[in-house]
Amino acid sequence: MSQTDSIVILDGAKRTPRADILINNKEPGLFSRFSATQLGGLAIKGTLDNTNVDNGLVGHVVMGMAQHSHRDSIYGAKGMAWRGGLGKTVPALTVARICGSGAESIAVGAEMITAGLRHDKKRPFMVVGGAESMQYPFCLYNYRGKKVGAAVQKYGPIDTKGLAAGTHLQDMLLMSLYDPSAEMAMANTAEELGRRFEISRTEADEFAFRSQSLAKDNRDAGHFKEETVAVTVDSGPDSMVVEHDTHIMDNISMAKMGRLPAAFEAGGIVTAGNASAVVDGGAAMVIGKESDAAKHDVKPLARIAGIGVAACDSRIMGYGPVPATEIALANAGIEGKEIDRVELNEAFAPQAIACIRDFGKMGIDPAKVNMMGGAIALGHPLGATGSILTLTCAYALRRKGERYGLVTMCIGGGQGISLIIEAL
Ligand SMILES: CC(C)(COP(=O)(O)OP(=O)(O)OC[C@H]1O[C@@H](n2cnc3c(N)ncnc32)[C@H](O)[C@@H]1OP(=O)(O)O)[C@@H](O)C(=O)NCCC(=O)NCCS
């Protein structure tokens, strides 16, 4: 692709803060009242308000969302588009590549524009991003023995008194994080990588400590500010404005972390302190051809230089970023040593450490990975993460005067996705 036809991310991209699904394991999380489409809508609105592009020039919306976690999730990207302020005539596509959905939306949007087959040339810009409400519901199982017609006008809660025998609740959050192909939960695949790479509990905790410390330092220095749109949570007199990611811990110590029990298997090294936090959030950005950005006088932030997607054994799903990055580097036509900054999703410390070790073999400097912290401190709202990391990376490249950034994440079920962006 020639430089002038590159797909660029426009300046002004925004994300919501990432909010823990629970406060102190008791109270509902700050975003617990928002569905994924509402979170996506907040991110899109924040982005359109900050990107100097006329909404009438947005021809399509592509948003990632891993799980249909709310009653309006079926409307997906279209629900996010209208909530974000886009008109009824803007089509919208929801994409799902589990934990890579927010990166996949950028890839799909870029490819749709580049391929041109269904690109609306009169409205050349596209909104891409992702959102996830991880307030996954408890679902009733063994319950459908009821004529739809009888209930069709109700659209409300089910009267539980008449439930058939054998009907029971399942926790969709826990069920989703268990992969039947691997016959284990995502966290246990990270334990498996820990064993294969001989990673110790201390190494995992040190990695988590670094993540928390860097996230706190960067929050305190205001480095997340330009990418974040504050969210007002309106609950009457207790209305409040959420500005920061809620899982960043102010007082962590290696000693305290070392005392946390293994969360997923006896003798394991994954704990609540070194696993990604379960949070809600959304992100969005406007993309388009560099030539259209110039034509409409809007400022590009970064160019999408290369994309890679790869698959691996689901029992080591956390390793996916390594083969995906090999492909992305080749597609970008650059070498690992040229990467100035990496945003690697920290699903679990052992998983991230394993990837970083093998990134080293590609010439990627381990010190350049997650210099602003990662999901252990900041959280991993599955369908939003890829978009969040992309805009974090893009703004940081600009702030630091760097050139190439790698954004990469593992994907439950055994995949990885990588984007290489170049600051403009
Ligand atoms: C690991 C996991 C189960 C922990 O959930 P949780 O128990 O609800 O986590 P909490 O945040 O409540 O932490 C548990 C305890 O550890 C403490 N803790 C957490 N991080 C800590 C740290 N860095 N230092 C000290 N204490 C810490 C908490 O304060 C809490 O203490 P309490 O029980 O006294 O209140 C959850 O975060 C998880 O499943 N993460 C992975 C999600 C996932 O699989 N995503 C997909 C990836 S592919």
The ligand as an SDF file (V2000), in Angstrom:
LIG
                    3D

 48 50  0  0  0  0  0  0  0  0999 V2000
   -8.1960  -13.8830   39.3290 C   0  0  0  0  0  0  0  0  0  0  0  0
   -9.6480  -13.5110   39.6060 C   0  0  0  0  0  0  0  0  0  0  0  0
  -10.5050  -14.7540   39.7570 C   0  0  0  0  0  0  0  0  0  0  0  0
   -9.6660  -12.7050   40.8990 C   0  0  0  0  0  0  0  0  0  0  0  0
  -10.9770  -12.3140   41.1280 O   0  0  0  0  0  0  0  0  0  0  0  0
  -11.4120  -11.7740   42.5520 P   0  0  0  0  0  0  0  0  0  0  0  0
  -11.1290  -12.7900   43.6040 O   0  0  0  0  0  0  0  0  0  0  0  0
  -12.7920  -11.2720   42.4150 O   0  0  0  0  0  0  0  0  0  0  0  0
  -10.3640  -10.5600   42.6880 O   0  0  0  0  0  0  0  0  0  0  0  0
  -10.2620   -9.4110   43.7140 P   0  0  0  0  0  0  0  0  0  0  0  0
   -9.8950   -8.1840   42.9930 O   0  0  0  0  0  0  0  0  0  0  0  0
  -11.4520   -9.3760   44.5910 O   0  0  0  0  0  0  0  0  0  0  0  0
   -8.9970   -9.8450   44.5680 O   0  0  0  0  0  0  0  0  0  0  0  0
   -9.0680  -10.8830   45.5490 C   0  0  0  0  0  0  0  0  0  0  0  0
   -8.3050  -10.4190   46.7810 C   0  0  0  0  0  0  0  0  0  0  0  0
   -6.9410  -10.2050   46.4040 O   0  0  0  0  0  0  0  0  0  0  0  0
   -6.5430   -8.8910   46.7480 C   0  0  0  0  0  0  0  0  0  0  0  0
   -5.5980   -8.4080   45.7350 N   0  0  0  0  0  0  0  0  0  0  0  0
   -5.7920   -8.3570   44.4020 C   0  0  0  0  0  0  0  0  0  0  0  0
   -4.6910   -7.8520   43.8090 N   0  0  0  0  0  0  0  0  0  0  0  0
   -3.8080   -7.5860   44.7920 C   0  0  0  0  0  0  0  0  0  0  0  0
   -2.5020   -7.0440   44.8030 C   0  0  0  0  0  0  0  0  0  0  0  0
   -1.8650   -6.6690   43.7020 N   0  0  0  0  0  0  0  0  0  0  0  0
   -1.8740   -6.9110   46.0010 N   0  0  0  0  0  0  0  0  0  0  0  0
   -2.4960   -7.2720   47.1540 C   0  0  0  0  0  0  0  0  0  0  0  0
   -3.7440   -7.7890   47.1970 N   0  0  0  0  0  0  0  0  0  0  0  0
   -4.3860   -7.9310   46.0180 C   0  0  0  0  0  0  0  0  0  0  0  0
   -7.8280   -8.0890   46.7410 C   0  0  0  0  0  0  0  0  0  0  0  0
   -7.7240   -6.9270   47.5320 O   0  0  0  0  0  0  0  0  0  0  0  0
   -8.8200   -9.0790   47.3030 C   0  0  0  0  0  0  0  0  0  0  0  0
   -8.7080   -9.0940   48.6910 O   0  0  0  0  0  0  0  0  0  0  0  0
   -9.9910   -9.4180   49.6310 P   0  0  0  0  0  0  0  0  0  0  0  0
  -10.4640  -10.7860   49.2260 O   0  0  0  0  0  0  0  0  0  0  0  0
   -9.4350   -9.3310   50.9990 O   0  0  0  0  0  0  0  0  0  0  0  0
  -10.9960   -8.3470   49.3020 O   0  0  0  0  0  0  0  0  0  0  0  0
  -10.2130  -12.6260   38.4530 C   0  0  0  0  0  0  0  0  0  0  0  0
   -9.5670  -11.3870   38.4340 O   0  0  0  0  0  0  0  0  0  0  0  0
  -10.0800  -13.2790   37.1060 C   0  0  0  0  0  0  0  0  0  0  0  0
  -10.7610  -14.2710   36.8120 O   0  0  0  0  0  0  0  0  0  0  0  0
   -9.2250  -12.7410   36.2220 N   0  0  0  0  0  0  0  0  0  0  0  0
   -9.0020  -13.2830   34.9120 C   0  0  0  0  0  0  0  0  0  0  0  0
  -10.1150  -12.9570   33.9580 C   0  0  0  0  0  0  0  0  0  0  0  0
   -9.9430  -13.6870   32.6520 C   0  0  0  0  0  0  0  0  0  0  0  0
   -9.7950  -14.8990   32.6080 O   0  0  0  0  0  0  0  0  0  0  0  0
  -10.0050  -12.9410   31.5470 N   0  0  0  0  0  0  0  0  0  0  0  0
   -9.8100  -13.4850   30.2540 C   0  0  0  0  0  0  0  0  0  0  0  0
   -8.3900  -13.6020   29.9680 C   0  0  0  0  0  0  0  0  0  0  0  0
   -8.0750  -14.4850   28.4920 S   0  0  0  0  0  0  0  0  0  0  0  0
  1  2  1  0
  2  3  1  0
  2  4  1  0
  2 36  1  0
  4  5  1  0
  5  6  1  0
  6  7  2  0
  6  8  1  0
  6  9  1  0
  9 10  1  0
 10 11  2  0
 10 12  1  0
 10 13  1  0
 13 14  1  0
 14 15  1  0
 15 16  1  0
 15 30  1  0
 16 17  1  0
 17 18  1  0
 17 28  1  0
 18 19  1  0
 18 27  1  0
 19 20  2  0
 20 21  1  0
 21 22  1  0
 21 27  2  0
 22 23  1  0
 22 24  2  0
 24 25  1  0
 25 26  2  0
 26 27  1  0
 28 29  1  0
 28 30  1  0
 30 31  1  0
 31 32  1  0
 32 33  2  0
 32 34  1  0
 32 35  1  0
 36 37  1  0
 36 38  1  0
 38 39  2  0
 38 40  1  0
 40 41  1  0
 41 42  1  0
 42 43  1  0
 43 44  2  0
 43 45  1  0
 45 46  1  0
 46 47  1  0
 47 48  1  0
M  END
$$$$
